[in-house]
Amino acid sequence: MESLITAAARALEAGDPLGALNRVALRNDAPSLALRGIAMAQLGDLAKAKALLRSAARAFGPREAVARARCVVAEAEIALVSRDLGWPVKALAAARATLEKHGDLANAAHAGHIEARRLLLVGRLDEAERTLAALGISALPPASLVVRELVVAGIAIRRLQTGDARAALDRAAGAARQAGIPALMAEVDSASLILDTPAARLIARGEEHPLLLGEVERLATSTALVVDTFHHVVRRQGVVVSLGTRPVLFALARLLAQAWPADVSRERLIAAAFRARHVDESHRARLRVEIGRLRTQLKPLADINATRQGFVLAPRKTRDVLVLARPNEEKHAALLAFLTDGEPWSSSALALALGISPRTVQRALEELARSNKVQCFGHGRARRWMTPPVPGFPTGLLLPTPLLKT
């Protein structure tokens, strides 16, 4: 019977969950429960997979610490794919330490990769990079190398280092072909699309066109005056003026930059910045005050001159004024950006990733659901949100070496 366990483990390692289930589907011993759990995870039934892995962890004896640790690692990956970002990281760290102590370096590295992926999701790039740096790569199988390079690419993309990102994705593609696992190949292909999909819009002289990520990176070294709506800053090369806490000033700066070299009427500035339907003298007085404040903030980069109709931006040391805008600027664009990965998110995980309160996220999700832009399933703490329809494949959940290897 042990030959069936070994064959099922090899099938999982090769990305064949159905082949594994054909061998152990009717068995309820601890190794079979664990293998069935990983197989169900690969097939996308994450709730069933989690239940099977927990049963397996309880069924393994006290002398089978390595097997229990592998179950914890698999459950942690299920939590990651389920976007349960509040899953106890201490349990994963303890499992990783157990695997390292017993010489299972490949699965210990896999646990480290899971932690790095979680840190990447919540935007803690430096910590994710340090986690990867602490992991050796000499003994990693191809499947684990794919995961590692995808995290490296994700960090590079967040930092606008497209050359490094493309190199990491090329290495991931090579490792995925070597592993021969279709789900991993699909995941690499999906990640590679990011570099060839418009990441922003460039607005200049009243016209706009889409920008790829590489073009956004090159814009960072441009001599032009750039109004960056992603970070709410105005910059030119190394000089940066942050207006993230001054939304009215940033709105005025953007309007002036979009119209440059033309001016913007006072009525239009008031309507856009103050959301006033009817303009009176109090609005004009407030506009003068806010323009004065903006003029002070932008002094290193530009001046703002009054015209007969309104105001015009006068950049210093450059003849180009650009606005870098999001591809989608609807009210909850940042929230939708997380949901477009095709995975189910809890509202608490979205709040953690976005750095805002859970109640704010819940209100935004309810508003998006009313307009049929997102959908939910489950109730209470089990409720998950996603964009309809869900594209692609479930993330490949695969321990990099057979579960029972000692």
C-alpha positions in Angstrom: 0.0 0.0 0.0 2.9 2.3 0.6 3.6 2.2 -3.1 0.2 3.9 -3.7 1.2 6.7 -1.3 4.5 7.2 -3.1 2.8 7.2 -6.5 0.2 9.7 -5.3 2.9 12.0 -3.9 4.8 11.8 -7.2 1.6 12.6 -9.1 1.1 15.7 -7.0 4.7 16.8 -7.5 4.1 16.6 -11.3 0.9 18.6 -11.0 -1.5 15.7 -11.5 -4.1 15.9 -8.7 -6.6 13.6 -10.3 -3.9 10.9 -10.7 -3.2 11.3 -7.0 -6.8 11.1 -6.0 -7.2 7.9 -8.0 -4.7 6.3 -5.7 -5.7 7.6 -2.3 -9.3 8.8 -2.5 -10.8 6.0 -0.4 -8.1 5.9 2.3 -8.3 7.8 5.6 -4.9 7.3 7.1 -2.9 10.4 7.9 -0.6 10.4 4.7 -3.6 9.8 2.4 -5.6 12.6 4.1 -2.7 15.0 3.6 -2.2 14.0 -0.1 -6.0 14.3 -0.7 -5.9 17.8 0.9 -3.1 19.0 -1.4 -4.9 17.4 -4.4 -8.2 19.2 -3.6 -6.2 22.4 -3.2 -4.7 22.0 -6.7 -8.2 21.4 -8.0 -9.5 24.7 -6.4 -11.7 23.2 -3.6 -9.9 25.2 -0.9 -12.4 24.6 1.9 -12.3 20.8 1.5 -8.5 21.0 1.2 -8.2 22.9 4.5 -10.4 20.4 6.3 -8.4 17.4 5.0 -5.1 18.9 5.9 -6.2 19.7 9.4 -7.4 16.2 9.8 -4.1 14.9 8.6 -2.1 17.1 11.0 -4.2 15.7 13.9 -3.8 12.1 12.7 0.0 12.2 12.4 1.7 10.9 15.5 4.0 12.9 17.8 7.1 11.4 16.1 5.9 12.7 12.7 6.7 16.4 13.3 8.0 16.8 9.7 4.7 15.5 8.2 2.7 17.8 10.5 4.8 20.8 9.5 4.3 20.0 5.8 0.5 20.0 6.5 0.9 23.5 8.1 2.8 24.8 5.1 0.1 23.5 2.7 -2.6 25.1 4.9 -0.7 28.4 4.9 -0.6 28.4 1.1 -4.4 27.7 1.0 -4.8 30.7 3.3 -2.7 32.8 1.0 -4.7 31.9 -2.1 -7.9 32.4 -0.1 -6.5 35.9 0.8 -6.8 35.0 4.5 -4.0 37.4 5.3 -4.7 37.2 9.0 -3.7 33.5 9.1 -1.2 33.0 12.0 2.3 33.6 10.6 3.8 32.2 13.8 2.5 28.8 12.9 4.1 29.0 9.5 7.4 30.2 11.1 7.3 27.3 13.5 6.7 24.8 10.7 9.5 26.3 8.7 11.9 25.9 11.7 10.8 22.3 12.1 11.5 21.5 8.5 14.9 23.2 8.6 15.8 21.3 11.8 15.0 18.0 10.1 16.9 18.8 6.9 13.8 19.3 4.6 15.3 22.4 3.1 13.1 22.4 0.0 9.9 22.6 1.9 11.4 25.0 4.4 12.2 27.3 1.5 8.7 26.8 0.2 7.4 28.1 3.6 9.6 31.1 3.2 8.3 31.8 -0.2 4.7 31.7 1.1 5.6 34.3 3.7 7.4 36.5 1.1 4.3 36.3 -1.1 2.1 37.4 1.8 4.4 40.3 2.5 4.3 41.3 -1.2 0.5 41.3 -1.1 0.4 43.8 1.8 3.0 46.0 0.2 5.9 45.3 2.6 8.5 45.0 -0.1 11.7 45.3 1.9 10.6 42.6 4.3 9.6 40.3 1.4 13.1 40.9 -0.2 14.9 40.1 3.1 12.8 36.9 3.4 13.9 35.8 0.0 17.5 36.7 0.6 17.6 34.4 3.6 16.5 31.4 1.6 19.0 29.3 -0.3 18.3 28.4 -3.9 20.9 25.7 -4.6 18.6 22.8 -3.6 15.3 24.1 -4.8 13.3 22.1 -7.3 12.0 23.9 -10.5 8.4 24.4 -9.0 9.8 26.3 -6.1 12.1 28.3 -8.3 9.0 29.5 -10.2 7.4 30.7 -7.0 10.6 32.5 -6.0 11.0 34.3 -9.3 7.4 35.3 -9.3 7.9 37.0 -6.0 11.1 38.7 -7.3 9.2 39.9 -10.3 6.4 41.2 -8.1 8.8 43.2 -6.0 10.5 44.6 -9.1 7.1 45.6 -10.7 6.0 47.4 -7.5 9.3 49.3 -7.6 9.0 50.1 -11.3 12.1 48.1 -12.2 10.8 46.5 -15.4 14.1 45.2 -16.6 14.6 43.2 -13.4 10.9 42.1 -13.5 11.2 40.8 -17.1 14.4 38.9 -16.3 12.8 37.3 -13.2 9.7 36.3 -15.3 12.0 34.8 -18.0 13.7 32.7 -15.3 10.3 31.7 -13.9 9.1 30.6 -17.4 12.2 28.5 -17.9 11.7 26.8 -14.5 8.0 26.3 -15.2 8.9 24.5 -18.5 11.4 22.4 -16.6 8.8 21.5 -14.0 6.2 20.6 -16.7 3.3 21.8 -14.5 0.6 23.5 -16.7 -0.8 25.5 -13.7 2.6 27.1 -13.1 3.1 27.9 -16.7 -0.3 29.6 -16.8 0.6 31.6 -13.7 3.8 32.8 -15.2 2.1 33.7 -18.4 -0.6 35.7 -16.5 2.1 37.6 -14.5 4.0 38.4 -17.8 0.9 40.1 -19.2 1.4 42.9 -16.6 4.4 44.2 -18.4 2.5 44.3 -21.7 -0.8 45.8 -20.4 -1.3 49.6 -20.0 -0.5 50.6 -16.5 -1.3 54.3 -16.6 -2.5 57.1 -18.8 -0.4 60.1 -19.9 -2.2 63.4 -20.3 -0.4 66.3 -22.0 -1.6 69.3 -23.9 -5.2 68.1 -23.7 -4.5 64.7 -25.2 -4.0 61.3 -23.5 -2.6 57.9 -24.4 -1.9 54.7 -22.5 1.5 53.9 -21.0 3.1 50.5 -20.4 4.9 49.9 -17.1 8.3 50.4 -18.8 7.2 53.8 -20.1 6.0 54.8 -16.6 9.5 53.8 -15.4 11.2 56.0 -18.0 8.9 58.8 -17.1 10.5 58.8 -13.6 13.7 60.2 -15.0 12.1 62.6 -17.4 12.9 66.3 -17.2 9.2 67.1 -17.5 7.1 68.4 -14.7 4.9 65.5 -13.8 1.7 65.5 -11.7 1.5 62.0 -10.4 -2.1 60.9 -9.5 -0.8 57.5 -8.2 1.2 59.1 -5.3 -0.4 62.5 -5.2 2.8 64.3 -5.8 4.2 66.9 -8.3 7.8 66.1 -9.3 10.5 66.9 -11.7 13.5 64.5 -11.6 14.7 64.5 -8.0 12.5 67.4 -6.7 9.2 66.1 -5.3 6.3 68.0 -3.7 3.8 65.8 -1.9 0.2 66.9 -1.8 -1.2 63.6 -0.5 -2.7 65.3 2.6 -3.9 68.4 0.6 -6.6 67.0 -1.8 -7.9 70.5 -2.8 -4.4 71.6 -3.7 -3.7 68.5 -5.7 -7.0 68.8 -7.6 -6.1 72.4 -8.6 -2.5 71.3 -9.6 -3.9 68.5 -11.8 -6.4 70.8 -13.5 -3.8 73.4 -14.3 -1.4 70.7 -15.6 -4.0 69.1 -17.8 -4.8 72.4 -19.4 -1.2 73.6 -19.8 -0.1 75.7 -21.7 -3.7 77.1 -21.7 -5.2 78.6 -18.6 -8.2 77.3 -16.6 -11.2 79.5 -15.8 -12.0 80.3 -12.2 -15.4 78.7 -12.6 -14.0 75.4 -13.7 -11.4 75.4 -10.9 -14.1 76.1 -8.3 -16.5 73.5 -9.6 -13.8 70.7 -9.7 -11.9 71.5 -6.5 -14.7 72.6 -4.3 -17.6 70.6 -5.9 -19.7 73.8 -6.0 -22.7 73.9 -8.2 -23.2 77.7 -7.9 -20.2 80.0 -7.8 -20.4 83.1 -5.5 -17.9 85.5 -4.2 -17.1 83.3 -1.2 -15.9 80.6 -3.6 -13.8 83.1 -5.5 -12.2 84.2 -2.3 -11.5 80.7 -1.2 -10.0 80.0 -4.7 -7.5 82.9 -4.3 -6.5 81.5 -0.9 -5.9 77.9 -2.2 -4.1 79.1 -5.3 -1.8 81.1 -3.0 -1.1 78.0 -0.9 -0.5 75.9 -4.0 1.8 78.6 -5.4 3.9 78.3 -2.2 4.0 74.5 -2.3 5.1 74.4 -6.0 7.6 77.2 -5.7 10.6 74.9 -6.4 8.9 73.6 -9.6 6.5 76.1 -11.0 4.7 79.4 -10.6 1.0 80.0 -11.0 0.0 83.2 -12.9 -3.3 84.9 -12.9 -5.0 85.5 -16.3 -8.1 87.4 -17.3 -10.2 84.2 -17.2 -8.4 82.2 -14.4 -5.0 80.8 -13.8 -2.2 79.2 -15.8 0.7 77.0 -14.7 4.2 78.3 -15.4 6.8 75.5 -15.0 10.4 76.2 -14.2 13.4 74.7 -16.1 11.2 72.6 -18.4 8.9 73.0 -21.4 6.8 69.9 -20.7 4.0 69.4 -18.2 2.5 65.9 -17.9 -0.2 64.2 -15.9 0.3 60.6 -15.0 -3.2 59.2 -14.3 -4.5 55.8 -13.4 -6.0 53.6 -16.2 -9.2 53.5 -14.3 -10.2 56.5 -12.1 -13.5 55.4 -10.8 -14.2 55.9 -7.1 -13.0 52.6 -5.8 -10.3 51.8 -8.4 -7.7 50.7 -5.9 -10.1 48.2 -4.4 -10.9 46.8 -7.8 -7.3 46.5 -8.7 -6.8 43.9 -5.9 -9.9 42.0 -6.9 -8.8 41.7 -10.5 -6.3 39.0 -9.6 -9.2 36.5 -9.8 -8.8 35.3 -6.2 -11.5 35.5 -3.5 -10.7 38.2 -0.9 -12.2 38.8 2.5 -12.9 42.4 3.5 -10.5 42.2 6.3 -7.7 41.1 4.0 -8.5 43.9 1.6 -8.4 46.4 4.5 -5.0 45.1 5.5 -3.6 45.3 2.0 -5.0 48.8 1.4 -4.1 50.1 4.9 -7.7 51.4 5.6 -10.4 50.4 8.1 -12.4 47.2 7.5 -15.7 49.2 7.7 -14.5 51.5 4.9 -13.8 48.5 2.8 -17.1 46.9 3.5 -19.0 50.1 2.5 -17.0 50.3 -0.7 -17.7 46.6 -1.5 -21.4 47.0 -0.9 -21.4 50.0 -3.3 -19.5 48.1 -5.9 -21.9 45.1 -5.5 -24.9 47.3 -6.1 -23.4 48.3 -9.5 -22.6 44.6 -10.3 -18.8 45.2 -10.4 -18.1 42.7 -7.6 -19.8 39.7 -6.2 -19.6 37.8 -3.0 -20.3 34.3 -1.7 -20.4 32.9 1.8 -21.7 34.5 5.0 -20.1 36.2 8.0 -16.3 35.6 8.4 -16.5 33.1 5.5 -17.7 35.8 3.0 -15.4 36.4 0.1 -15.4 39.0 -2.7 -14.3 38.8 -6.3 -14.8 40.3 -9.7 -17.2 38.4 -12.1 -16.3 36.3 -13.9 -13.2 34.7 -12.5 -10.6 34.2 -15.2 -7.8 31.7 -15.4 -6.8 28.8 -13.2 -6.6 28.3 -9.5 -3.1 29.0 -8.1 -1.0 25.9 -8.1 -0.8 24.7 -4.6 2.1 22.2 -4.5 4.6 21.2 -1.9 7.8 21.1 -3.9 8.8 17.6 -2.7 6.6 14.6 -1.9 4.8 15.0 1.4 6.2 11.8 2.9 9.8 12.3 2.0 12.1 12.0 5.1 
